[in-house]
Amino acid sequence: MGFGGGMGGFSIGPSSVQANAEAGLPFAELPDDFHERIEKVTEKEPEHPDPQISFSHSKWDRSPFTLKTFLSSHSLMLCFALLLVVLESGLQHLGPLLTQIAIDDGVASKNTQVLIATCICYVISIALSAGISFARTSFTGRLGEKLVYKLRIRVFSHLQRQSFSFFTNEKAGVLMTRMTSDIESLTVLFQEGLVNFAVQIVTLLVITIYLIVLNPYLAFITLLLVVPINILLTLWFRKVSIFGYLNVRDKIAEILSNLSESLAGMRVITAFNQRKNRSKLHDEITVAHFEANVFTGRAQAIFGPGTEAVGIVTQAIVLLIGGRMVLNGDLSIGELTAFILFLTSFFAPIQSLVQLYNQYQQGSASIEKLRGLLSTAPTVPEKNEAVKMPKVVGHVELKSIDFSYEINKPVLKDVSLMVQSGEVLALVGPTGAGKSTIAKLISRFYDPDKGEILVDGYDLRDVQLESLRKQIAVVPQEPFLFNGSIKENVIFARPDANEKDIEKACDAVGLTDLISRLPNGVDSAIHERGASLSAGERQLLALARAFLCQPRLLILDEATSNLDLLSESSIEKALDNLLEDRTSIIVAHRIATAMRADRIAVVDNGSILEIGTHEELVRLNGKYATMYETWAQQGGMEFDPQ
């Protein structure tokens, strides 16, 4: 049964494009000079090869995300970086030893040759250290970028793998935090923190060896004063800071979540005059973030100056003891000078380690958050032994389906339904009856708690998701359009479609008139989410997208419920071509839409009460007949149960 005849677009009243033009508003187009400037920039852009991304619904890295497991695949590169660090640190700290030689064997002995040779060696060591430092910085910078790139792809792919329930339960702002703030925190750790951490550790070891070689007694006193106190301070800071930084990450997520929600709901906020209250709410959330940062800042204020104070006291004690040893003839002035210089260099990496440990704790908090995300398995999994779905004929069967979004709150109860190949079935019923849930289960956006959903005899849980979804098209009540051109939105499901296929799809759903009025045709840009289009125009684009992918099974989830009668009429004309020769399931908000289907199923309270043709259900004089009678009376039509 069809949905009207003929084609056509909007012939009555101005479209949103025309209205924008009359009001002097652009149709999301850029000025001509912007196009010229963009072309100049793209001319200088280097060629980038197509990315080779491997994506699977069933196979991915399931190991717990830790710093060790993530870095293990780059262990050889990290070892090479560590070698460069050791060479750099060793050359950097030859200075005090050369100073000792210059004082004791050059200045004190009045040996000019030794003094000159020492100075030359000093310059050479600095030059070599600078060269190795450049190589190390360049190498570790590229390595850090590779690690961040790998992590971003892994996190984004895992989000793409998740099921609908995941995005229902998680706030968009929280997920944005995982992809932005948390990864940015790790970016700093990968590019600077870990390498600098290694630099300072190696520096500390090298200087310790130098101190022991110079004077074991003074070295023992130094280590005895520094190590125990710093260990105690570090253990305390670790315990306090990890709690604080986890709290900071949570508060950042709340800020971004509130921001995302406020921007998306700006029309509602404005309409109900709630800008002041939303600002107040955002202020409260921001204050909580401020307090979380103050807590970690207070811990840093104790930890940093505390270790610095230990260093100053230690230097004073060593100077006192070492000075007495020089006076007693047990130590040369050159050795004491070298020891003090080394000691100054000894506390510099300790101070750096304090800052780096603070950075590491921030990264650890991000790692913990990302570990939780990456360990979340999809609720609609693909089996390892899943088979490829052959070309769908379109026979759909639901067998004794039970389903609930939340535990002990059933939405569907013992639902059984059969849809023949090529049949158009309409689901009608009150709001919350379970109509859209049935559609989502057939699309395998969710899995039933009990029972089976079969397409051509295949249980959906046994087939590969990609092979299934390639043959199903879903047109929701509120179609989502991406920022870009009309063409990019139409070919979304078939990026390889040619111009002829695109033109055919647009013509089939009645988009030709709209496109002809646009400045750049199908290449005309649209605002984010299609804000520059009317509801009917957005729906036509969604239908063109569905038509282009040529689905074997089509699901329309209240696709005309938000439209006025004229727009709905245009959409229903477009549906004629879309529904032809394919199994279609329509969640119908309006009786007029349901009447055109081959059969109608009445859903109420999670069960199918009645099923049959329009005429059969009217004669049955049940739930559907009551709905039809109410609709007919409101529309001024005569109700005839016969």
C-alpha positions in Angstrom: 0.0 0.0 0.0 1.4 3.4 -0.9 1.8 6.7 0.9 0.4 9.0 -1.8 1.4 9.7 -5.4 3.7 11.9 -7.4 6.8 13.8 -6.3 7.4 17.3 -5.3 8.9 19.5 -2.6 7.5 22.6 -0.8 5.3 24.6 -3.0 3.3 26.6 -0.4 4.9 29.4 1.6 8.6 30.4 1.7 11.2 27.9 2.8 13.6 28.7 5.6 16.2 29.5 2.9 14.0 32.1 1.3 13.0 33.5 4.7 16.7 33.8 5.7 17.4 35.6 2.4 14.5 38.0 2.9 15.7 38.8 6.3 19.3 39.4 5.1 20.6 36.3 6.7 23.2 34.1 4.9 22.5 30.4 4.3 25.5 29.3 6.3 27.7 30.5 3.4 31.2 32.0 3.7 32.0 35.4 2.1 33.9 35.2 -1.2 37.1 36.5 0.3 37.0 33.7 2.9 36.9 31.1 0.1 40.0 32.7 -1.5 41.9 32.8 1.8 40.9 29.1 2.5 42.2 28.2 -0.9 45.6 29.9 -0.2 45.9 28.0 3.0 45.0 24.6 1.4 47.7 25.2 -1.3 50.4 25.1 1.4 48.9 22.1 3.2 51.1 19.0 2.7 49.6 15.9 1.2 48.3 13.5 3.9 47.8 9.8 3.0 44.4 8.2 3.8 44.5 6.9 7.4 44.5 3.2 7.9 42.1 2.7 10.8 41.3 -0.8 11.9 37.8 -1.0 13.5 36.0 -4.1 14.8 32.9 -4.6 17.0 34.3 -7.9 18.4 38.1 -7.5 18.5 39.9 -4.8 20.4 42.5 -4.3 23.1 40.8 -5.5 26.2 43.8 -5.3 28.5 43.4 -2.9 31.5 44.7 0.6 30.5 47.7 1.4 32.5 50.8 3.5 31.8 52.9 0.3 31.7 50.7 -1.6 29.3 50.2 1.4 27.0 53.9 2.2 26.8 55.0 -1.5 26.4 54.5 -1.5 22.6 57.1 1.3 22.3 59.7 -0.2 24.8 62.6 -0.1 22.3 62.0 3.5 21.4 61.8 4.3 25.1 65.1 2.5 25.8 66.8 4.6 23.1 65.3 7.7 24.6 66.7 6.7 28.0 70.1 6.1 26.5 70.1 9.6 25.1 69.0 10.9 28.5 72.0 9.1 30.2 74.5 10.5 27.7 73.0 14.0 28.1 73.0 13.9 31.9 76.5 12.6 32.1 77.9 15.3 29.8 75.9 18.1 31.5 77.5 17.3 34.9 81.1 17.0 34.0 81.4 20.7 34.9 82.0 20.4 38.7 84.6 17.7 38.1 86.4 19.8 35.6 86.1 22.8 38.0 87.9 20.7 40.7 90.7 19.8 38.3 91.0 23.4 37.2 91.3 24.7 40.8 93.5 21.9 42.3 95.7 21.1 39.3 95.5 24.3 37.4 95.0 27.4 39.6 96.6 26.1 42.8 99.5 24.5 40.9 99.8 27.5 38.5 99.6 25.1 35.6 98.3 27.1 32.6 98.2 24.1 30.2 95.9 22.1 32.6 93.7 25.2 33.0 93.4 25.7 29.2 92.8 22.0 28.6 90.1 21.9 31.3 88.3 24.9 29.7 88.4 23.3 26.3 87.0 20.0 27.6 84.3 22.1 29.4 83.2 23.7 26.1 83.3 20.4 24.2 81.1 18.7 26.9 78.6 21.5 26.7 78.5 21.4 22.9 78.0 17.6 22.9 75.4 17.8 25.6 73.5 20.5 23.6 73.6 18.3 20.5 72.3 15.2 22.3 69.7 17.3 24.1 68.4 18.5 20.7 68.3 14.9 19.4 66.6 13.7 22.6 64.0 16.4 22.6 63.1 15.9 18.9 62.9 12.1 19.3 60.8 12.1 22.4 58.5 14.8 21.1 57.7 12.7 18.1 57.3 9.7 20.3 54.9 11.6 22.6 52.8 12.7 19.6 52.6 9.1 18.4 51.4 7.9 21.8 48.7 10.6 22.0 47.5 9.9 18.5 47.3 6.2 19.3 45.4 7.0 22.5 42.9 9.4 20.8 42.1 6.8 18.1 41.7 4.1 20.8 39.3 6.1 22.9 37.3 7.4 20.0 37.0 3.9 18.5 35.8 2.6 21.8 33.1 5.3 22.0 32.0 4.3 18.5 31.8 0.7 19.7 29.5 1.5 22.6 25.8 0.8 22.6 22.9 3.2 22.9 22.5 2.5 26.6 26.0 3.8 27.3 25.2 7.2 25.8 21.9 7.3 27.6 23.6 6.8 30.9 26.6 9.0 30.3 26.6 12.8 30.0 28.0 14.2 26.8 30.1 16.6 28.7 31.7 13.8 30.7 32.7 12.0 27.6 34.0 15.2 26.1 36.2 15.5 29.2 37.7 12.0 28.6 38.5 13.0 25.0 39.9 16.5 25.8 41.0 17.4 29.3 42.1 13.9 30.3 44.0 13.2 27.1 45.5 16.7 27.2 46.8 15.9 30.7 48.4 12.7 29.4 49.8 14.6 26.4 51.9 16.8 28.7 52.9 13.6 30.6 53.9 11.8 27.4 55.7 14.6 25.7 57.5 16.2 28.7 56.7 14.5 32.0 58.0 11.0 31.5 61.2 12.0 29.6 62.0 14.8 32.1 61.2 12.4 34.9 63.8 10.0 33.5 66.2 12.9 32.9 66.0 14.0 36.5 66.2 10.5 37.9 69.3 9.8 35.8 70.7 13.2 36.8 70.2 12.4 40.5 71.9 9.0 40.1 74.9 10.5 38.2 75.3 13.2 40.7 75.1 10.8 43.6 77.8 8.7 42.0 79.9 11.8 41.6 79.3 12.8 45.2 80.4 9.4 46.5 83.5 9.4 44.3 84.4 12.9 45.6 83.9 12.2 49.3 82.0 9.2 50.6 81.6 10.8 54.1 79.9 14.0 53.0 77.8 12.0 50.5 76.6 9.7 53.3 75.6 12.8 55.4 73.8 14.3 52.4 71.8 11.1 51.6 71.0 10.6 55.3 69.5 14.0 55.6 67.7 14.2 52.3 66.3 10.7 51.4 64.2 9.8 54.5 62.5 13.1 54.8 61.8 13.3 51.0 60.4 9.8 51.0 58.0 10.7 53.9 56.9 13.9 52.1 56.4 12.1 48.8 54.3 9.3 50.3 52.1 12.0 52.0 51.7 14.0 48.8 50.9 10.9 46.8 48.0 10.0 49.0 46.6 13.5 49.2 47.2 14.5 45.6 45.6 11.5 43.9 42.4 12.2 45.8 42.5 15.8 44.9 43.3 15.3 41.2 40.5 12.7 40.8 38.2 15.3 42.3 39.5 17.9 39.9 38.8 15.6 36.9 35.3 15.0 38.1 34.6 18.7 38.5 36.0 19.5 35.0 33.6 16.9 33.6 30.7 18.5 35.4 31.7 22.0 34.0 31.8 20.7 30.4 28.6 18.7 30.9 26.8 21.8 32.1 28.3 23.9 29.3 27.3 21.3 26.7 23.7 21.0 28.0 23.3 24.8 28.3 24.5 25.5 24.8 22.2 22.7 23.4 19.2 24.0 25.3 19.8 27.7 24.8 16.4 28.2 23.1 14.5 26.6 26.0 16.6 28.6 28.5 15.8 31.8 26.7 12.2 31.0 26.2 11.6 30.4 29.9 13.8 33.2 31.1 16.2 31.0 32.9 19.6 32.5 31.9 20.2 33.9 35.4 19.4 30.6 37.1 21.6 28.7 34.6 24.4 31.2 35.2 23.9 30.6 39.0 24.1 26.8 38.5 27.2 27.1 36.4 28.8 29.4 39.1 28.1 26.7 41.7 29.7 24.0 39.6 32.7 26.3 38.8 33.1 27.1 42.5 33.3 23.4 43.3 36.0 23.1 40.6 37.8 26.1 42.2 37.7 24.5 45.6 39.1 21.2 44.3 42.0 23.0 42.7 42.6 25.0 45.9 42.9 21.6 47.8 45.5 20.3 45.4 47.3 23.7 45.4 47.5 23.6 49.2 49.1 20.2 49.0 51.6 21.4 46.4 52.4 24.5 48.6 53.4 22.1 51.4 55.3 19.5 49.3 57.3 21.9 47.1 58.7 24.3 49.7 59.1 21.4 52.2 61.6 19.6 49.9 63.3 22.9 49.1 63.8 23.7 52.8 65.3 20.2 53.3 67.8 21.0 50.5 68.8 24.4 52.0 69.4 23.0 55.4 71.4 20.1 54.0 73.6 22.5 52.0 74.3 24.5 55.2 75.2 21.4 57.2 77.5 20.1 54.4 79.2 23.5 54.1 79.8 23.6 57.8 81.2 20.0 58.0 83.2 20.3 54.7 84.7 23.7 55.8 86.0 22.1 59.0 87.5 19.2 56.9 89.3 21.8 54.6 90.6 23.6 57.7 91.9 20.2 59.1 93.5 19.3 55.8 91.2 16.3 55.1 89.7 17.9 52.0 91.0 20.2 49.3 89.3 23.5 48.5 88.8 22.2 44.9 87.0 19.1 46.2 84.8 21.2 48.5 83.9 23.5 45.7 83.1 20.6 43.3 81.0 19.0 46.1 79.0 22.1 46.8 78.5 22.6 43.0 77.3 19.0 42.7 75.1 19.5 45.8 73.4 22.5 44.2 72.9 20.3 41.1 71.7 17.5 43.3 68.7 19.5 44.7 67.7 21.0 41.3 66.5 17.6 40.0 64.8 17.0 43.3 62.8 20.2 42.9 62.1 19.2 39.3 60.9 15.8 40.4 58.5 17.5 42.8 56.9 19.4 39.9 57.0 16.3 37.7 55.5 14.1 40.4 52.7 16.6 40.6 52.3 16.3 36.8 52.4 12.6 37.1 49.7 12.6 39.7 47.5 14.6 37.4 48.2 12.1 34.6 47.5 9.2 37.0 44.0 10.6 37.7 43.4 10.9 33.9 44.7 7.3 33.4 42.2 6.1 36.1 39.3 7.8 34.4 40.3 6.5 30.9 40.8 3.0 32.3 37.2 3.1 33.5 36.0 4.2 30.1 38.1 1.7 28.1 37.0 -1.2 30.4 33.3 -0.5 29.7 32.1 -3.3 27.3 29.3 -2.7 24.9 25.9 -3.9 26.1 25.1 -5.0 22.5 28.2 -7.1 21.8 29.3 -8.8 18.6 30.2 -12.5 19.1 33.7 -13.6 17.9 32.0 -16.3 15.8 29.3 -14.0 14.4 28.4 -14.7 10.8 28.1 -12.2 8.0 24.5 -11.4 7.3 23.6 -12.3 3.6 21.5 -10.0 1.5 18.3 -9.3 3.5 15.0 -10.4 2.0 13.1 -8.7 4.8 11.2 -11.3 6.8 11.2 -10.1 10.5 10.0 -12.1 13.4 9.9 -11.3 17.2 9.5 -14.3 19.4 8.3 -13.8 23.0 10.3 -10.6 23.6 10.8 -9.2 27.1 12.8 -6.0 27.5 13.5 -3.3 30.1 15.8 -0.3 30.1 16.1 -0.5 33.9 16.0 -3.5 36.2 12.5 -4.4 37.3 10.9 -1.8 35.1 9.7 -3.8 32.0 8.9 -1.9 28.8 7.9 -4.9 26.6 6.3 -8.1 27.9 6.0 -11.3 25.8 5.8 -9.5 22.5 5.5 -11.7 19.4 5.3 -10.2 15.9 5.9 -11.2 12.3 6.5 -8.9 9.3 6.5 -10.4 5.8 9.0 -9.5 3.2 8.1 -6.3 1.4 5.3 -5.5 3.9 4.7 -2.0 5.5 3.8 -2.4 9.1 2.7 0.5 11.3 3.0 0.6 15.1 0.5 2.8 16.8 -0.4 3.4 20.4 -0.1 5.9 23.3 3.1 7.6 24.3 5.3 5.2 26.3 3.5 2.1 25.0 6.8 0.6 23.6 6.5 1.4 19.9 9.9 3.0 19.5 11.4 0.3 21.7 10.3 -2.4 19.2 11.9 -0.4 16.4 15.2 0.0 18.3 15.3 -3.8 19.0 14.8 -4.6 15.4 17.6 -2.2 14.5 19.6 -4.0 17.3 20.3 -0.8 19.1 19.4 -2.9 22.2 19.2 -6.7 22.8 16.1 -8.2 24.4 16.2 -9.5 27.9 14.3 -12.6 26.8 13.2 -14.0 23.4 14.6 -13.8 19.9 14.6 -11.3 17.1 15.0 -12.9 13.7 15.6 -11.4 10.3 15.3 -14.0 7.5 15.7 -16.6 10.2 19.0 -15.2 11.6 19.1 -14.3 15.3 20.4 -10.7 15.3 22.8 -11.7 18.1 24.5 -14.2 15.8 25.3 -11.8 12.9 28.0 -9.3 12.4 26.8 -5.8 13.2 28.4 -4.2 10.2 26.7 -6.6 7.7 23.4 -6.0 9.4 23.5 -2.2 9.7 24.6 -1.9 6.1 21.2 -3.2 5.1 19.0 -1.3 7.6 18.1 2.4 7.4 16.6 4.3 10.3 14.9 7.7 10.0 14.3 9.1 13.4 11.7 11.6 14.6 14.3 14.4 14.8 16.9 13.7 12.1 20.5 14.6 12.9 22.4 16.6 10.3 26.2 17.0 10.5 28.0 20.3 10.0 28.9 20.4 6.3 27.2 20.5 2.9 24.0 18.9 1.8 25.9 16.5 -0.3 28.1 15.3 2.7 24.9 14.7 4.7 23.2 12.8 1.9 26.2 10.5 1.2 26.8 9.9 4.9 25.8 6.2 4.6 27.5 5.7 1.2 30.6 8.0 1.0 31.6 6.4 -2.4 28.3 7.4 -4.1 28.6 9.1 -7.4 26.9 12.3 -8.6 24.3 10.3 -10.5 23.3 8.3 -7.4 23.1 11.5 -5.3 20.9 13.3 -7.9 18.6 10.2 -8.1 18.2 10.1 -4.3 17.5 13.8 -4.0 15.0 13.7 -6.9 13.3 10.6 -5.4 12.5 12.4 -2.1 11.6 15.7 -3.6 14.8 17.7 -2.7 15.3 19.0 -6.2 13.4 22.2 -5.7 15.2 23.0 -2.5 18.6 22.4 -4.0 17.9 24.5 -7.0 17.2 27.5 -4.8 20.5 27.2 -2.9 23.6 29.2 -3.9 25.9 26.2 -4.5 23.4 23.4 -5.0 24.2 20.2 -3.2 27.5 21.7 -2.1 25.7 24.4 -0.1 26.7 24.4 3.5 24.2 24.0 6.3 24.5 25.0 9.9 25.3 22.6 12.6 22.3 20.1 13.1 20.7 21.7 10.1 19.6 24.8 12.0 19.2 26.8 8.7 16.7 24.3 7.4 13.0 23.8 8.3 11.9 20.6 10.0 10.4 19.4 6.7 13.7 20.1 4.8 15.7 18.3 7.4 13.4 15.3 7.2 13.7 15.2 3.4 17.5 15.2 3.8 17.2 12.3 6.2 15.0 10.4 3.7 17.5 11.1 0.9 20.3 9.7 3.0 18.2 6.5 3.7 17.2 6.2 0.0 20.9 6.5 -1.2 22.0 3.5 1.0 19.2 1.4 -0.6 18.3 -0.5 2.6 16.6 -3.9 2.6 14.8 -3.0 5.9 13.5 0.5 6.6 12.5 1.8 10.0 10.7 5.2 10.4 10.5 6.2 14.0 7.7 8.8 14.0 9.3 10.5 11.0 6.4 12.9 10.4 5.1 13.6 13.9 6.8 17.0 14.2 5.6 18.3 10.8 2.7 20.4 9.9 0.1 19.0 7.5 1.6 20.5 4.3 5.1 19.4 5.2 3.8 16.0 6.1 2.1 15.7 2.8 5.3 16.4 1.0 7.2 13.9 3.1 4.6 11.2 2.5 5.0 11.7 -1.2 8.7 11.1 -0.8 8.0 8.0 1.2 6.4 6.3 -1.8 9.8 5.8 -3.5 11.5 5.0 -0.3 9.1 2.2 0.8 8.9 0.5 -2.6 10.0 -3.1 -2.6 11.4 -3.2 0.9 10.2 -4.2 4.3 9.2 -1.2 6.3 8.3 -0.6 10.0 6.7 2.7 10.8 6.2 4.1 14.3 3.2 6.2 13.5 2.1 9.1 15.6 -0.8 10.0 13.4 -3.7 7.7 12.3 -3.5 9.2 8.8 0.0 7.7 8.4 -1.0 4.3 9.9 -4.0 4.0 7.6 -1.7 3.8 4.6 0.3 0.8 5.9 -0.4 -2.8 4.8 -1.0 -3.8 8.4 -1.3 -2.0 11.8 -0.1 -3.3 15.2 -1.6 -1.6 18.2 0.9 -1.4 21.1 -0.1 -0.6 24.6 1.4 -1.1 28.0 4.3 -3.1 26.5 2.2 -5.6 24.6 0.6 -5.9 21.2 -3.2 -5.8 21.7 -4.4 -5.9 18.1 -3.0 -6.4 14.6 -4.5 -6.3 11.2 -5.4 -4.0 8.3 -7.0 -0.7 8.9 -10.4 -2.0 7.9 -10.1 -5.1 10.0 -9.2 -3.2 13.2 -12.0 -0.7 12.7 -14.5 -3.6 12.4 -13.0 -5.2 15.5 -14.2 -2.1 17.5 -11.3 -2.3 19.9 -8.5 0.0 20.9 -7.6 1.1 17.3 -11.3 1.8 16.5 -11.5 4.1 19.5 -8.3 5.9 18.3 -9.6 6.2 14.8 -13.0 7.5 15.9 -11.3 10.2 18.1 -9.1 11.2 15.1 -12.0 11.2 12.7 -14.2 13.4 15.0 -11.4 15.9 15.5 -10.7 16.0 11.8 -14.4 16.5 11.0 -14.7 13.1 9.2 -17.5 10.8 9.4 -16.7 7.6 11.4 -17.9 4.4 9.7 -17.0 1.2 11.6 -18.1 -0.8 8.6 
